[in-house]
Amino acid sequence: MATTVTLKGIPDDVYERLKASASANHRSLNSEVIACIEATLMTRRAPVEDQLAAIRAIRARLPEAVFDHEAIDGFKRQGRS
């Protein structure tokens, strides 16, 4: 069951950005507010352990000889003197 919420005292700049975002996303202002709330509150992040396991699995598939860490460090330092 849906519930009605009334927002009061929204700063003008926040309202304008919300209105612009609603227009850009082809939504009503109400639908945009709901989408913003859902994106903020309903996002489920994978546990850190799962994220690390996925990163390690990708890294394990890469050939070790492809990366020359000294060359990479040298490229990063170019132009930083």
Secondary structure by P-SEA (a helix, b strand, c coil): cbbbbbbccccaaaaaaaaaaaaaacccaaaaaaaaaaaccccccccaaaaaaaaaaaaaacccccccaaaaaaaaacccc
